[in-house]
Amino acid sequence: MKTDLKTMTRKELEKLLKDVKTALQNAKARDLRDAKKAAQKAAAEFGFSLDELEKDEKPKLKSTKTPKAKAKKTGTKTAPKYADPTDPTRTWTGKGRQPNWFRAAVENGAAPETMLI
């Protein structure tokens, strides 16, 4: 079934939309019935009914406990490993991106070991 939507009037499109919504609701209801039947069959294989399974699950769903809040990671600061020879207040831990002063000093021939704290 191929429908040319471009040639349909607005009223025809609205009726088609209404029919599609009705068909979707019917399909959903049918799928729900089929799912319930399948669940009843699966429960019966274990010797239970769906009502028994639902009763056992309800107390677990209505818990009076409040969920625990996750603790924020405070993160420990790493001690600086290198210091700028021209300005000792500028330091670097040796992790992450190299600071410009460290990179420039190495390019100028300074050994990284000479800048160790």
SERO-4910 file (N, C-alpha, C, O; in steps of 0.05 Angstrom, whole numbers):
BEGIN
 pado doro    nc1    nc2    nc3   cac1   cac2   cac3    cc1    cc2    cc3    oc1    oc2    oc3
  Met    A     17    -23      0      0      0      0     18     25      0     32     30     19
  Lys    A     16     39    -22     32     64    -24     13     87    -27     -4     87    -45
  Thr    A     16    107     -9     -2    130    -10     15    154    -17     36    158     -6
  Asp    A      5    169    -36     20    194    -44     10    216    -27    -12    227    -31
  Leu    A     25    224     -7     17    244     12     16    272      0      2    289      9
  Lys    A     32    276    -21     33    303    -33      7    310    -47      0    334    -49
  Thr    A     -8    291    -56    -33    297    -71    -57    297    -53    -79    304    -62
  Met    A    -54    289    -28    -77    288     -9    -83    316      2    -66    333      5
  Thr    A   -109    320      8   -117    345     20   -111    344     50   -104    324     61
  Arg    A   -114    368     62   -109    369     91   -128    351    106   -120    338    125
  Lys    A   -154    351     99   -174    335    113   -167    305    110   -170    289    129
  Glu    A   -159    297     86   -151    269     81   -127    261     98   -126    239    109
  Leu    A   -108    280    100    -84    275    116    -91    273    146    -81    255    160
  Glu    A   -109    290    155   -117    289    184   -132    263    190   -128    251    211
  Lys    A   -149    253    171   -163    228    175   -143    205    175   -145    187    191
  Leu    A   -123    206    157   -103    186    156    -87    185    182    -80    164    193
  Leu    A    -80    209    193    -65    211    218    -82    199    241    -71    184    257
  Lys    A   -108    205    241   -125    194    262   -126    163    260   -125    149    280
  Asp    A   -129    153    235   -130    124    231   -103    111    239   -104     89    251
  Val    A    -81    124    234    -55    113    241    -52    112    272    -42     93    283
  Lys    A    -61    133    285    -60    134    315    -77    112    327    -69     99    346
  Thr    A   -100    108    315   -118     86    325   -105     59    320   -106     42    338
  Ala    A    -93     55    297    -80     30    291    -56     25    309    -52      2    317
  Leu    A    -42     46    316    -19     43    334    -29     36    362    -17     18    375
  Gln    A    -50     48    371    -61     41    398    -70     12    398    -66     -3    418
  Asn    A    -83      3    377    -92    -25    375    -68    -44    375    -69    -65    388
  Ala    A    -47    -37    360    -24    -54    358    -10    -55    386      0    -77    394
  Lys    A     -9    -33    400      3    -33    426    -13    -50    446     -1    -65    461
  Ala    A    -39    -48    445    -56    -65    462    -53    -94    456    -51   -111    474
  Arg    A    -51   -101    430    -47   -128    422    -20   -139    431    -18   -161    441
  Asp    A      1   -122    429     28   -130    438     28   -134    468     41   -152    478
  Leu    A     14   -117    483     12   -119    512     -2   -145    520      7   -159    538
  Arg    A    -24   -152    506    -37   -177    511    -19   -201    506    -18   -220    522
  Asp    A     -5   -200    483     14   -222    476     36   -225    497     44   -247    504
  Ala    A     46   -202    506     68   -202    526     58   -214    552     72   -229    565
  Lys    A     34   -206    561     22   -217    585     19   -247    583     25   -262    602
  Lys    A      8   -256    560      5   -285    556     31   -300    557     33   -321    570
  Ala    A     52   -288    545     78   -301    545     90   -301    574    102   -321    582
  Ala    A     85   -280    589     95   -279    616     80   -299    634     92   -312    651
  Gln    A     54   -301    630     38   -321    645     48   -349    639     50   -366    657
  Lys    A     54   -355    614     63   -381    606     91   -387    619     95   -409    629
  Ala    A    109   -366    618    135   -370    630    133   -374    660    147   -391    672
  Ala    A    116   -359    674    112   -362    703    100   -389    709    108   -402    729
  Ala    A     81   -399    693     69   -425    697     89   -447    695     87   -468    709
  Glu    A    109   -444    678    130   -465    675    145   -468    701    156   -490    707
  Phe    A    146   -447    718    160   -449    744    140   -454    766    148   -455    790
  Gly    A    115   -456    760     94   -462    780     83   -437    794     74   -440    817
  Phe    A     84   -414    781     74   -390    793     54   -377    775     51   -384    752
  Ser    A     39   -358    787     21   -341    770     33   -313    770     51   -307    787
  Leu    A     24   -297    752     35   -269    750     28   -254    776     43   -237    785
  Asp    A      4   -259    787     -4   -245    812     16   -251    834     23   -234    850
  Glu    A     24   -277    836     44   -284    857     70   -270    853     82   -260    872
  Leu    A     79   -268    828    104   -254    823    102   -225    829    121   -213    839
  Glu    A     80   -212    822     76   -184    827     76   -178    857     87   -157    866
  Lys    A     63   -195    873     61   -191    902     89   -193    914     95   -178    933
  Asp    A    105   -211    904    132   -214    915    150   -190    908    168   -184    923
  Glu    A    145   -178    886    162   -156    877    154   -129    889    171   -112    892
  Lys    A    129   -125    897    120    -99    906    135    -89    931    142    -65    931
  Pro    A    140   -105    951    155    -94    974    183    -85    967    193    -66    979
  Lys    A    195    -97    947    222    -89    939    221    -62    925    240    -47    926
  Leu    A    199    -57    910    197    -32    895    192     -8    913    201     14    908
  Lys    A    177    -12    935    171     10    953    189      9    977    182      2    999
  Ser    A    214     16    972    234     17    993    232     43   1009    228     64    997
  Thr    A    235     41   1035    235     66   1051    263     78   1053    266    101   1062
  Lys    A    282     63   1044    310     74   1046    314     95   1024    303     93   1002
  Thr    A    329    115   1031    336    136   1012    362    128    999    380    116   1012
  Pro    A    365    133    973    390    125    960    413    141    972    411    165    978
  Lys    A    436    128    975    459    141    985    471    160    964    473    153    941
  Ala    A    479    182    973    492    201    955    521    193    951    535    184    969
  Lys    A    529    195    926    557    187    920    575    208    931    571    232    928
  Ala    A    597    199    943    616    217    954    632    229    931    641    215    912
  Lys    A    636    255    932    652    268    911    682    261    916    691    260    938
  Lys    A    695    257    894    723    251    895    738    278    900    736    296    884
  Thr    A    751    279    923    765    304    929    791    307    914    800    329    909
  Gly    A    803    285    908    828    286    893    851    298    909    848    319    921
  Thr    A    872    284    909    895    293    924    914    308    905    917    300    882
  Lys    A    925    329    914    943    345    898    970    331    898    980    321    918
  Thr    A    982    330    874   1009    319    872   1029    340    877   1026    363    869
  Ala    A   1049    333    892   1070    352    899   1086    360    874   1090    343    856
  Pro    A   1094    385    872   1110    393    849   1137    379    847   1149    373    868
  Lys    A   1145    373    823   1170    358    819   1191    376    806   1215    373    812
  Tyr    A   1183    395    790   1201    413    777   1195    442    784   1172    449    788
  Ala    A   1216    459    784   1212    487    789   1227    503    767   1248    494    758
  Asp    A   1216    526    760   1229    543    740   1254    555    753   1252    568    774
  Pro    A   1278    552    741   1302    563    753   1302    594    755   1314    605    772
  Thr    A   1287    607    737   1286    637    737   1265    647    756   1267    669    767
  Asp    A   1244    631    762   1223    639    780   1213    614    795   1196    600    785
  Pro    A   1224    609    819   1217    585    834   1188    582    842   1180    560    851
  Thr    A   1172    603    838   1144    600    845   1128    585    823   1106    575    829
  Arg    A   1139    584    800   1127    568    778   1137    540    780   1161    534    777
  Thr    A   1118    521    785   1126    493    788   1109    476    770   1089    484    758
  Trp    A   1118    450    768   1103    431    752   1106    404    765   1128    397    775
  Thr    A   1085    388    764   1085    361    777   1099    340    761   1105    319    771
  Gly    A   1103    345    735   1114    325    718   1093    309    704   1098    291    688
  Lys    A   1068    316    709   1045    302    697   1030    322    679   1029    346    685
  Gly    A   1018    311    658   1002    328    641   1020    344    621   1043    336    617
  Arg    A   1009    364    610   1023    380    590   1046    396    603   1044    407    624
  Gln    A   1068    396    588   1092    411    598   1086    441    597   1076    451    577
  Pro    A   1093    455    619   1090    484    618   1110    497    598   1131    485    592
  Asn    A   1103    520    589   1120    534    569   1148    539    580   1168    535    566
  Trp    A   1151    547    606   1177    552    617   1194    527    617   1218    528    613
  Phe    A   1182    503    622   1197    478    623   1206    471    595   1229    464    590
  Arg    A   1188    473    576   1194    466    548   1216    485    537   1234    475    524
  Ala    A   1214    511    543   1235    530    534   1262    524    546   1282    526    532
  Ala    A   1262    517    571   1288    511    584   1301    486    572   1325    486    568
  Val    A   1285    466    566   1296    441    554   1306    447    526   1326    437    518
  Glu    A   1291    464    511   1299    471    484   1325    487    484   1341    485    465
  Asn    A   1330    502    505   1354    518    508   1378    502    519   1399    513    523
  Gly    A   1374    476    523   1396    459    531   1396    451    560   1414    437    568
  Ala    A   1378    460    576   1377    453    605   1367    424    607   1347    416    594
  Ala    A   1380    409    624   1371    381    629   1347    382    649   1348    398    668
  Pro    A   1327    365    645   1304    365    664   1313    359    692   1300    369    711
  Glu    A   1334    344    696   1344    337    723   1353    361    738   1353    361    763
  Thr    A   1362    381    724   1372    406    737   1349    422    749   1353    439    766
  Met    A   1325    418    740   1302    433    749   1286    418    771   1265    427    780
  Leu    A   1296    394    779   1282    379    800   1283    394    826   1302    408    832
  Ile    A   1261    392    841   1260    405    867   1273    387    888   1274    394    911
***
